[in-house]
Amino acid sequence: MLGEEIIAYDVLDSTNEFMKREWEKLHDGAVVIALEQTKGKGRMGRSWISPRGGLWFSVLFKPRKILDPNFYTKLFSVSIVQVLSDIEVKTKIKWPNDIYVWNKKLGGILTETILTDEIVKAVIVGVGLNVNNEIPDEIREKAVSLCELTNRRWDIIPLMRRILSKVWKNINKYRKKPEALTKVWKGLLTFKEGSSIDIKVGGFTKKAKIVKILPDRLIVELEGERRDIFSLEQLY
């Protein structure tokens, strides 16, 4: 089970960083949650504003057989979308790991690995979800909170437990058939294979066709050539 061991802090630098420091002492499925993060981070080291009122937690996986780290990213993003759907908040996954409502970011997932001699010993999945926290004016056009969407405040711990319960259900459902999880994940993305997207090329915007969607990159066709897209910053 997930969350049998929950460590709660008032303030942490980052729940993922805490897990990286303490992972050897903790059990598989351990969870750390902080009311506030002072150095929250997202994919590619970007900072993540993590004030009080939001849901900021990380889960540690130390199974005997580690699954592909991308499996955990898809697992959590799909599970969060499903939990939000259960409370009638319709969301999508913006490739590869962000939770979006319309064109605004509600949350995100950061999956990191612990390596020893190039062998994966543990996987840490960090979740950040805007719940009751105020969205700063400078990012209000790009971000939204669950409180704003539902016109009510939410209890953080029960919401986290709902997510953990859904993750546990899905990990047992998909661990032996990860391709089925990938299919569900792709179905929840904001764009599909075969659709057109705008990408940034040398300061210009150009149309490209998505050939294949992978957890770590997009393969697109641009002006007759195939290219790899690794970051959302390359997209419009």
Contacts in CASP RR format, 6 or more apart in sequence:
PFRMAT RR
TARGET T0000
AUTHOR 0000-0000-0000
METHOD contacts of the structure
MODEL  1
MLGEEIIAYDVLDSTNEFMKREWEKLHDGAVVIALEQTKGKGRMGRSWIS
PRGGLWFSVLFKPRKILDPNFYTKLFSVSIVQVLSDIEVKTKIKWPNDIY
VWNKKLGGILTETILTDEIVKAVIVGVGLNVNNEIPDEIREKAVSLCELT
NRRWDIIPLMRRILSKVWKNINKYRKKPEALTKVWKGLLTFKEGSSIDIK
VGGFTKKAKIVKILPDRLIVELEGERRDIFSLEQLY
1 29 0 8 1.000
1 168 0 8 1.000
2 29 0 8 1.000
2 31 0 8 1.000
2 59 0 8 1.000
2 164 0 8 1.000
2 165 0 8 1.000
2 167 0 8 1.000
2 168 0 8 1.000
3 29 0 8 1.000
3 30 0 8 1.000
3 31 0 8 1.000
3 59 0 8 1.000
3 161 0 8 1.000
3 164 0 8 1.000
4 27 0 8 1.000
4 29 0 8 1.000
5 26 0 8 1.000
5 27 0 8 1.000
5 29 0 8 1.000
5 30 0 8 1.000
5 31 0 8 1.000
6 30 0 8 1.000
6 31 0 8 1.000
6 32 0 8 1.000
6 33 0 8 1.000
7 18 0 8 1.000
7 26 0 8 1.000
7 30 0 8 1.000
7 31 0 8 1.000
7 32 0 8 1.000
7 33 0 8 1.000
8 32 0 8 1.000
8 33 0 8 1.000
8 34 0 8 1.000
9 18 0 8 1.000
9 32 0 8 1.000
9 33 0 8 1.000
9 34 0 8 1.000
9 35 0 8 1.000
10 34 0 8 1.000
10 35 0 8 1.000
10 36 0 8 1.000
11 34 0 8 1.000
11 35 0 8 1.000
11 36 0 8 1.000
11 37 0 8 1.000
11 38 0 8 1.000
12 18 0 8 1.000
12 32 0 8 1.000
12 34 0 8 1.000
12 36 0 8 1.000
12 37 0 8 1.000
12 38 0 8 1.000
13 37 0 8 1.000
13 38 0 8 1.000
13 39 0 8 1.000
13 40 0 8 1.000
14 37 0 8 1.000
14 38 0 8 1.000
14 39 0 8 1.000
14 40 0 8 1.000
14 41 0 8 1.000
15 32 0 8 1.000
15 33 0 8 1.000
15 34 0 8 1.000
15 37 0 8 1.000
15 56 0 8 1.000
15 57 0 8 1.000
15 58 0 8 1.000
15 126 0 8 1.000
16 40 0 8 1.000
16 41 0 8 1.000
16 58 0 8 1.000
16 110 0 8 1.000
16 112 0 8 1.000
16 124 0 8 1.000
16 126 0 8 1.000
17 39 0 8 1.000
18 32 0 8 1.000
18 34 0 8 1.000
18 58 0 8 1.000
19 26 0 8 1.000
19 30 0 8 1.000
19 32 0 8 1.000
19 58 0 8 1.000
19 60 0 8 1.000
19 124 0 8 1.000
20 112 0 8 1.000
20 114 0 8 1.000
20 124 0 8 1.000
23 60 0 8 1.000
23 62 0 8 1.000
23 114 0 8 1.000
23 121 0 8 1.000
23 122 0 8 1.000
23 124 0 8 1.000
26 60 0 8 1.000
26 62 0 8 1.000
27 60 0 8 1.000
27 62 0 8 1.000
28 60 0 8 1.000
28 61 0 8 1.000
28 62 0 8 1.000
28 63 0 8 1.000
29 59 0 8 1.000
29 60 0 8 1.000
29 61 0 8 1.000
29 62 0 8 1.000
30 59 0 8 1.000
30 60 0 8 1.000
31 57 0 8 1.000
31 58 0 8 1.000
31 59 0 8 1.000
31 60 0 8 1.000
31 160 0 8 1.000
31 164 0 8 1.000
32 57 0 8 1.000
32 58 0 8 1.000
33 55 0 8 1.000
33 56 0 8 1.000
33 57 0 8 1.000
33 156 0 8 1.000
33 157 0 8 1.000
33 160 0 8 1.000
34 50 0 8 1.000
34 56 0 8 1.000
34 57 0 8 1.000
35 52 0 8 1.000
35 53 0 8 1.000
35 56 0 8 1.000
35 156 0 8 1.000
36 50 0 8 1.000
36 51 0 8 1.000
36 52 0 8 1.000
36 56 0 8 1.000
37 48 0 8 1.000
37 50 0 8 1.000
37 56 0 8 1.000
38 50 0 8 1.000
39 47 0 8 1.000
40 47 0 8 1.000
40 48 0 8 1.000
40 49 0 8 1.000
40 50 0 8 1.000
40 56 0 8 1.000
41 47 0 8 1.000
41 48 0 8 1.000
41 110 0 8 1.000
42 48 0 8 1.000
42 108 0 8 1.000
42 110 0 8 1.000
43 96 0 8 1.000
43 97 0 8 1.000
43 110 0 8 1.000
44 231 0 8 1.000
48 128 0 8 1.000
49 136 0 8 1.000
49 139 0 8 1.000
50 56 0 8 1.000
50 128 0 8 1.000
51 133 0 8 1.000
51 134 0 8 1.000
52 133 0 8 1.000
53 131 0 8 1.000
53 132 0 8 1.000
53 133 0 8 1.000
53 156 0 8 1.000
54 128 0 8 1.000
54 129 0 8 1.000
54 130 0 8 1.000
54 131 0 8 1.000
54 132 0 8 1.000
54 133 0 8 1.000
54 145 0 8 1.000
54 156 0 8 1.000
55 127 0 8 1.000
55 128 0 8 1.000
55 129 0 8 1.000
55 131 0 8 1.000
55 156 0 8 1.000
55 159 0 8 1.000
55 160 0 8 1.000
56 127 0 8 1.000
56 128 0 8 1.000
56 129 0 8 1.000
57 126 0 8 1.000
57 127 0 8 1.000
57 128 0 8 1.000
57 160 0 8 1.000
58 124 0 8 1.000
58 125 0 8 1.000
58 126 0 8 1.000
58 127 0 8 1.000
59 124 0 8 1.000
59 125 0 8 1.000
59 126 0 8 1.000
59 127 0 8 1.000
59 164 0 8 1.000
59 167 0 8 1.000
60 122 0 8 1.000
60 123 0 8 1.000
60 124 0 8 1.000
61 72 0 8 1.000
61 122 0 8 1.000
61 123 0 8 1.000
61 124 0 8 1.000
61 125 0 8 1.000
62 121 0 8 1.000
62 122 0 8 1.000
66 120 0 8 1.000
66 121 0 8 1.000
66 122 0 8 1.000
66 123 0 8 1.000
67 123 0 8 1.000
67 175 0 8 1.000
67 178 0 8 1.000
68 178 0 8 1.000
69 111 0 8 1.000
69 113 0 8 1.000
69 120 0 8 1.000
69 123 0 8 1.000
70 111 0 8 1.000
70 215 0 8 1.000
70 216 0 8 1.000
71 174 0 8 1.000
71 175 0 8 1.000
71 178 0 8 1.000
71 181 0 8 1.000
72 111 0 8 1.000
72 123 0 8 1.000
72 125 0 8 1.000
73 96 0 8 1.000
73 97 0 8 1.000
73 109 0 8 1.000
73 111 0 8 1.000
73 125 0 8 1.000
73 215 0 8 1.000
74 181 0 8 1.000
74 182 0 8 1.000
74 185 0 8 1.000
74 215 0 8 1.000
75 125 0 8 1.000
75 167 0 8 1.000
75 170 0 8 1.000
75 171 0 8 1.000
75 174 0 8 1.000
75 181 0 8 1.000
76 109 0 8 1.000
76 111 0 8 1.000
76 125 0 8 1.000
76 126 0 8 1.000
76 127 0 8 1.000
76 163 0 8 1.000
76 167 0 8 1.000
77 93 0 8 1.000
77 97 0 8 1.000
77 99 0 8 1.000
77 108 0 8 1.000
77 109 0 8 1.000
77 185 0 8 1.000
77 188 0 8 1.000
78 93 0 8 1.000
78 170 0 8 1.000
78 181 0 8 1.000
78 184 0 8 1.000
78 185 0 8 1.000
78 188 0 8 1.000
79 163 0 8 1.000
79 166 0 8 1.000
79 167 0 8 1.000
79 169 0 8 1.000
79 170 0 8 1.000
80 91 0 8 1.000
80 99 0 8 1.000
80 107 0 8 1.000
80 109 0 8 1.000
80 127 0 8 1.000
80 129 0 8 1.000
80 163 0 8 1.000
80 166 0 8 1.000
81 91 0 8 1.000
81 92 0 8 1.000
81 93 0 8 1.000
81 99 0 8 1.000
81 188 0 8 1.000
82 166 0 8 1.000
82 170 0 8 1.000
83 159 0 8 1.000
83 162 0 8 1.000
83 163 0 8 1.000
83 166 0 8 1.000
84 90 0 8 1.000
84 91 0 8 1.000
84 99 0 8 1.000
84 106 0 8 1.000
84 146 0 8 1.000
85 91 0 8 1.000
86 162 0 8 1.000
87 150 0 8 1.000
89 101 0 8 1.000
89 146 0 8 1.000
89 149 0 8 1.000
89 150 0 8 1.000
90 101 0 8 1.000
91 99 0 8 1.000
91 100 0 8 1.000
91 101 0 8 1.000
91 106 0 8 1.000
92 99 0 8 1.000
92 100 0 8 1.000
92 101 0 8 1.000
92 188 0 8 1.000
92 189 0 8 1.000
92 190 0 8 1.000
93 99 0 8 1.000
93 100 0 8 1.000
93 185 0 8 1.000
93 188 0 8 1.000
93 189 0 8 1.000
93 190 0 8 1.000
94 100 0 8 1.000
94 105 0 8 1.000
94 189 0 8 1.000
94 190 0 8 1.000
94 232 0 8 1.000
95 189 0 8 1.000
95 190 0 8 1.000
95 191 0 8 1.000
95 213 0 8 1.000
95 218 0 8 1.000
95 232 0 8 1.000
96 215 0 8 1.000
96 216 0 8 1.000
97 108 0 8 1.000
97 109 0 8 1.000
97 110 0 8 1.000
97 111 0 8 1.000
98 105 0 8 1.000
98 107 0 8 1.000
98 108 0 8 1.000
98 109 0 8 1.000
98 232 0 8 1.000
99 105 0 8 1.000
99 106 0 8 1.000
99 107 0 8 1.000
99 108 0 8 1.000
99 109 0 8 1.000
99 129 0 8 1.000
100 106 0 8 1.000
100 190 0 8 1.000
101 144 0 8 1.000
101 149 0 8 1.000
103 142 0 8 1.000
104 141 0 8 1.000
104 142 0 8 1.000
104 143 0 8 1.000
104 144 0 8 1.000
105 130 0 8 1.000
105 142 0 8 1.000
105 143 0 8 1.000
105 144 0 8 1.000
106 129 0 8 1.000
106 130 0 8 1.000
106 143 0 8 1.000
106 144 0 8 1.000
106 145 0 8 1.000
106 146 0 8 1.000
106 149 0 8 1.000
107 127 0 8 1.000
107 128 0 8 1.000
107 129 0 8 1.000
107 130 0 8 1.000
108 127 0 8 1.000
108 128 0 8 1.000
108 129 0 8 1.000
109 125 0 8 1.000
109 126 0 8 1.000
109 127 0 8 1.000
109 128 0 8 1.000
110 125 0 8 1.000
110 126 0 8 1.000
111 123 0 8 1.000
111 124 0 8 1.000
111 125 0 8 1.000
111 126 0 8 1.000
112 123 0 8 1.000
112 124 0 8 1.000
112 126 0 8 1.000
113 120 0 8 1.000
113 122 0 8 1.000
113 123 0 8 1.000
113 124 0 8 1.000
114 120 0 8 1.000
114 121 0 8 1.000
114 122 0 8 1.000
114 123 0 8 1.000
114 124 0 8 1.000
115 121 0 8 1.000
127 163 0 8 1.000
129 146 0 8 1.000
129 159 0 8 1.000
130 143 0 8 1.000
130 144 0 8 1.000
130 145 0 8 1.000
130 146 0 8 1.000
131 145 0 8 1.000
131 146 0 8 1.000
131 147 0 8 1.000
131 154 0 8 1.000
131 156 0 8 1.000
131 159 0 8 1.000
132 145 0 8 1.000
132 146 0 8 1.000
132 147 0 8 1.000
132 153 0 8 1.000
132 154 0 8 1.000
132 156 0 8 1.000
133 145 0 8 1.000
133 147 0 8 1.000
134 145 0 8 1.000
135 143 0 8 1.000
135 144 0 8 1.000
135 145 0 8 1.000
135 148 0 8 1.000
146 154 0 8 1.000
147 153 0 8 1.000
147 154 0 8 1.000
170 181 0 8 1.000
174 180 0 8 1.000
174 181 0 8 1.000
186 192 0 8 1.000
186 193 0 8 1.000
186 213 0 8 1.000
189 213 0 8 1.000
191 197 0 8 1.000
191 210 0 8 1.000
191 213 0 8 1.000
192 210 0 8 1.000
192 213 0 8 1.000
193 210 0 8 1.000
193 211 0 8 1.000
193 212 0 8 1.000
193 213 0 8 1.000
194 209 0 8 1.000
194 210 0 8 1.000
194 211 0 8 1.000
195 209 0 8 1.000
195 210 0 8 1.000
196 207 0 8 1.000
196 208 0 8 1.000
196 209 0 8 1.000
196 210 0 8 1.000
197 207 0 8 1.000
197 208 0 8 1.000
197 209 0 8 1.000
197 210 0 8 1.000
197 220 0 8 1.000
197 235 0 8 1.000
197 236 0 8 1.000
198 205 0 8 1.000
198 206 0 8 1.000
198 207 0 8 1.000
198 208 0 8 1.000
198 235 0 8 1.000
198 236 0 8 1.000
199 205 0 8 1.000
199 206 0 8 1.000
199 208 0 8 1.000
199 220 0 8 1.000
199 222 0 8 1.000
199 229 0 8 1.000
199 234 0 8 1.000
199 235 0 8 1.000
199 236 0 8 1.000
200 233 0 8 1.000
200 234 0 8 1.000
200 235 0 8 1.000
200 236 0 8 1.000
201 222 0 8 1.000
205 236 0 8 1.000
206 222 0 8 1.000
206 223 0 8 1.000
207 222 0 8 1.000
208 220 0 8 1.000
208 221 0 8 1.000
208 222 0 8 1.000
208 227 0 8 1.000
209 220 0 8 1.000
209 221 0 8 1.000
209 222 0 8 1.000
210 218 0 8 1.000
210 219 0 8 1.000
210 220 0 8 1.000
211 219 0 8 1.000
211 220 0 8 1.000
211 221 0 8 1.000
211 226 0 8 1.000
212 218 0 8 1.000
212 219 0 8 1.000
213 219 0 8 1.000
216 230 0 8 1.000
217 228 0 8 1.000
217 229 0 8 1.000
217 230 0 8 1.000
218 228 0 8 1.000
218 229 0 8 1.000
219 226 0 8 1.000
219 227 0 8 1.000
219 228 0 8 1.000
219 229 0 8 1.000
220 226 0 8 1.000
220 227 0 8 1.000
220 228 0 8 1.000
220 229 0 8 1.000
221 227 0 8 1.000
229 235 0 8 1.000
END
